[in-house]
Amino acid sequence: MKNAMDAAMDGAPAGGWLERMVTSQRRKLYDAFAAFSGDAAGERVLSVGMAPTSLFDKPDYLVGWSAPAQRARITAHQVEAPKPGRQAHPAEAAREVRLPFADGEFDWVFCNEVIEHAGPFERQLALVKELYRVARKGVFLTTPNRRHPLEFHTGLPLLHLLPERAWRRLLRLSGKGAWADEAVLNPLDSQALYRIASLMPGKPVHDVGHKRIWGVKAHFFLMLQKPARAPSPSS
């Protein structure tokens, strides 16, 4: 029997084969986070998602699919998407990414399909640094694969594999111009995720996992583990 979260997503305005496919992937990613965090039993979790816009309304499936006892320990936070057409200096863009939480306030941070909407690479990196700052044990971040034959936001195949300028121009010509701005959609591949991990302070232990669609890596998850804190010396 479907739970309320499954039913809500099946009934979303963008429902259909694409939504069902993405929902199946999200269930796999949810299970991957549970394995990474050891189910986070009794621990505090921050769930970071995108604030709804006219283009999308992504469900917080971590909250929706968690058991009631665990759900009570999850804090949901929404990130506002930058405005299209804004050309901020990289240093300014990095300063804009700030979460209203203290260092290490949460045991785990789960970030679902946000980084591809964070803007240029500098802002994507700044976002991950913030996620890492507020985590005590680790960060789990999901994003679609830039190299999959299907672009999951627009539903268009193959065009995004063209050189970026050509792809964005074709989006505008195809009536999908709302997705053409880098501030709205800047997808990543595994190489970009590994580069971000390599630039994190302290060089944390990290890995990039994946879930496949049609036999091709479709969604990645970046896992960052914070070093264990040394025990306090006995008095």
C-alpha positions in Angstrom: 0.0 0.0 0.0 1.3 3.5 -0.8 1.9 5.9 2.0 0.8 9.5 1.9 4.2 10.7 0.4 4.0 8.3 -2.5 0.4 9.3 -3.3 1.2 13.0 -3.1 4.0 12.6 -5.6 2.0 10.5 -7.9 -0.6 13.2 -8.0 1.8 16.0 -8.6 1.1 18.4 -11.5 4.2 17.1 -13.3 3.0 13.5 -12.9 3.4 10.8 -15.5 6.2 8.5 -16.6 8.9 11.0 -15.8 7.6 11.7 -12.3 7.2 8.0 -11.5 10.8 7.4 -12.7 12.1 10.2 -10.5 10.1 9.0 -7.5 11.6 5.5 -7.9 15.1 7.0 -7.9 14.3 9.1 -4.9 13.3 6.0 -3.0 16.7 4.4 -3.8 18.5 7.6 -2.7 16.5 7.6 0.5 17.7 4.1 1.2 21.3 5.0 0.3 21.2 7.8 2.9 19.8 5.5 5.5 22.8 3.1 4.8 25.3 6.0 4.9 24.0 7.4 8.2 23.2 4.1 9.8 19.5 5.2 9.8 20.5 8.2 11.9 18.5 6.6 14.8 18.2 9.1 17.6 20.3 11.7 15.8 19.5 15.1 14.5 19.2 15.5 10.8 18.9 18.6 8.6 17.0 18.2 5.4 17.9 20.9 2.9 15.7 21.4 -0.2 14.7 24.0 -2.7 12.0 26.5 -2.0 9.1 25.9 -4.5 9.1 28.0 -7.6 7.0 28.2 -10.7 9.3 25.7 -12.4 9.3 22.9 -9.7 8.1 21.9 -6.3 10.3 19.1 -5.1 8.9 17.1 -2.2 10.9 16.6 1.0 10.9 12.8 0.8 13.3 12.4 3.7 10.6 13.8 6.0 7.7 12.1 4.1 9.2 8.6 4.2 10.7 8.6 7.7 9.1 6.9 10.6 7.3 9.3 13.0 9.9 9.0 15.7 12.7 9.9 13.3 10.7 12.6 11.6 10.5 14.5 14.9 14.3 14.8 14.8 14.5 16.2 11.3 14.7 19.9 10.7 13.6 21.0 7.2 15.2 24.0 5.6 14.5 25.5 2.1 17.1 27.3 0.0 15.9 30.2 -2.2 16.8 30.0 -5.8 18.9 32.9 -7.2 17.1 35.1 -9.6 17.7 34.3 -13.3 20.0 36.7 -15.2 21.9 37.7 -12.1 25.6 37.9 -12.7 27.2 38.1 -9.3 30.9 38.2 -8.8 32.1 34.7 -7.6 33.1 36.1 -4.2 29.8 37.8 -3.7 27.9 34.6 -4.8 29.9 32.6 -2.2 29.0 35.0 0.6 25.3 34.7 -0.2 25.2 31.0 0.8 24.7 31.0 4.5 22.6 28.5 6.6 21.1 29.9 9.8 22.6 27.2 12.0 25.6 26.8 14.2 28.7 24.8 13.4 28.0 21.1 13.9 24.4 21.7 14.9 23.2 18.5 13.2 24.6 15.0 13.2 23.8 14.6 9.5 22.9 16.9 6.6 20.8 15.6 3.7 20.6 17.8 0.7 18.2 16.8 -2.1 18.5 18.1 -5.6 19.6 21.6 -4.6 23.1 22.0 -5.9 22.1 22.0 -9.6 20.0 25.1 -8.9 22.7 27.0 -6.8 24.2 28.8 -9.8 27.8 28.8 -11.0 30.5 26.4 -9.7 31.7 28.9 -7.0 28.2 29.1 -5.5 27.8 25.3 -5.7 31.0 24.9 -3.7 30.0 27.5 -1.2 26.7 25.6 -0.6 28.5 22.3 0.1 30.9 24.1 2.5 27.9 25.4 4.4 26.3 22.0 4.5 29.6 20.6 5.8 29.9 23.4 8.4 26.6 22.6 10.1 27.1 18.8 10.1 28.8 16.9 12.9 29.2 13.5 11.3 28.6 13.9 7.5 26.8 15.2 4.5 24.7 13.4 1.9 23.9 15.4 -1.3 22.0 14.2 -4.3 21.8 15.5 -7.9 21.0 14.3 -11.4 23.8 13.2 -13.7 24.7 15.9 -16.2 25.7 13.1 -18.7 22.6 11.0 -18.6 20.7 10.9 -22.0 17.6 12.4 -20.3 17.6 15.8 -18.7 15.2 15.2 -15.8 14.1 18.8 -15.2 13.1 19.7 -18.8 12.2 16.1 -19.8 14.2 16.6 -23.0 16.7 14.0 -24.2 20.3 14.5 -25.5 20.2 18.3 -26.0 22.1 18.9 -22.7 24.9 16.8 -24.1 25.7 19.5 -26.6 28.2 22.3 -25.8 26.6 24.4 -23.1 26.0 27.6 -25.1 24.2 25.6 -27.8 22.2 23.7 -25.2 21.0 26.8 -23.5 20.2 28.5 -26.8 18.1 25.5 -27.9 16.3 25.5 -24.6 15.1 29.1 -25.3 14.1 28.1 -28.9 12.2 25.0 -27.7 10.0 26.9 -25.3 12.0 25.8 -22.2 13.8 29.1 -21.8 13.0 29.3 -18.1 15.6 26.6 -17.6 18.2 28.2 -19.8 19.8 30.4 -17.2 22.8 29.0 -15.2 21.3 30.4 -12.0 18.3 28.2 -12.5 19.9 25.0 -13.8 23.6 24.1 -13.7 23.8 20.3 -13.7 26.9 18.4 -12.5 28.6 15.2 -13.4 30.7 12.9 -11.0 33.9 14.8 -11.9 32.4 18.1 -10.7 31.3 16.4 -7.4 34.8 14.9 -6.8 36.3 18.3 -7.5 34.0 19.9 -4.9 35.0 17.3 -2.4 38.7 17.9 -3.1 38.2 21.6 -2.3 36.5 21.0 1.1 38.3 22.2 4.2 40.2 19.4 6.0 40.0 17.1 2.9 37.2 14.9 4.3 36.8 11.2 3.5 34.4 11.2 0.5 32.8 9.2 -2.2 30.3 9.5 -5.0 27.7 6.9 -5.4 25.1 6.5 -8.1 21.7 5.0 -9.1 21.0 4.0 -12.7 18.1 4.4 -15.1 18.2 2.5 -18.4 21.6 1.1 -17.3 23.2 4.6 -17.2 24.2 6.5 -14.1 21.2 8.8 -13.6 21.5 10.3 -10.1 24.7 10.8 -8.0 25.0 11.1 -4.3 28.1 12.8 -2.7 29.0 11.5 0.7 31.3 13.6 3.0 32.4 12.2 6.3 33.7 14.5 9.0 36.7 13.3 11.1 35.7 11.8 14.4 36.2 14.2 17.3 38.9 13.4 19.7 37.5 12.5 23.2 37.9 15.2 25.8 40.8 14.6 28.2 39.7 13.4 31.6 40.0 15.8 34.4 
